Amino acid sequence: MNTNTISANCYRSGEIIFLSEGEDVPDGVALIASGPADEVRAAVEVMARHSRYDETLLVPGLPEAEDNEQALTALRLFIGEVEKRLELQL
């Protein structure tokens, strides 16, 4: 079990990135979740959309959002689903 702490973050494009504790957070990213690496990564990977072209993970609905309001709604829904999965892992 990996006990390192990570955060899952995303860009407005929907692309999800994982950052180790203490790693610089790029400008323009939103926090999805943070906590034990194995738990956060598992919760996010299950709920995320997987790119057809590579190993990129995406927040469902975020790339297609026509405006920032739709994008925020998609992000909030995704964060809620990830939080539920993390609660189930406790």
N, C-alpha and C positions, 0 to 999 in steps of 0.2 A: 504494500500500500504506500502510495506517494503522499507524504504529509506536508509537502510544500504548499504554500498559499499562492493562488493565482487569481487573476480577474479575467472575466470574459467581457469584451468590449466590442462595439461595432461602429463602423463608419456609416454615414448617411446612405451610402451605396448599398448597405445591408451586409457587407463583408464583416465577418466576425474574426477577431484576433484574441489570442490569449497572451497575457502578460504575467511574468513572474513578479513576485513581491519585490518592490524596490525598482523595478524597471520603469523607465520614463514612459509616460502616457502621451501618445501622439496628440496633437491638436485635432479637435473635431471628432473625437470618439465619445460614445456614450457608454456608461457602465451598464452591463447586463446583470452580472453577479460576481461575487468573490467568495473565496473560501478554500477548503482543501482541494488541491489540484484534481485528484481522481474524481471527486464528487461533482465539482463544477464542470469539468470537461465532459463527464458522462451525461449530465443533465442537459447541457447545451447541445452536444452532438446528437442526442436523440430527438430533440425538438427542432433543430435547425434544418433548413433545406440544404441539401448537398448538391454542389455544382455538378453538371454533367461533364464538364471539361477537365476538372482537376479536383484537388482535395479541399477547395474553398467551401467554407460554411457560410450560409446566408440567413439573415433574419427573414422569415416568411413574410411577404407583403411589403417589405421595405423597398426593395429595388423597383417595384411597380408603382409605388405611391406617387400620385400625381402632384401632391403638394406636401408641405411640412406637417399639416394637420393629419393627413392620412398616414404619413410616416410615423408620427408620434403615436398614433393609435396602434399601428402594427407593432411598434417597439414595446408599448405598454402590454399588449396582449402576450407577446413573446416573453417578456420579463415575468409576467404572472405565471405562465406555464412552466418556466424554468424554476421559479420559486416553489411551485407545487411539487415538482420532481425532487428538488433538494429537500423539502420537508419530508417526503416519503423515504428518503435515504437515511434519515436520522434514526 
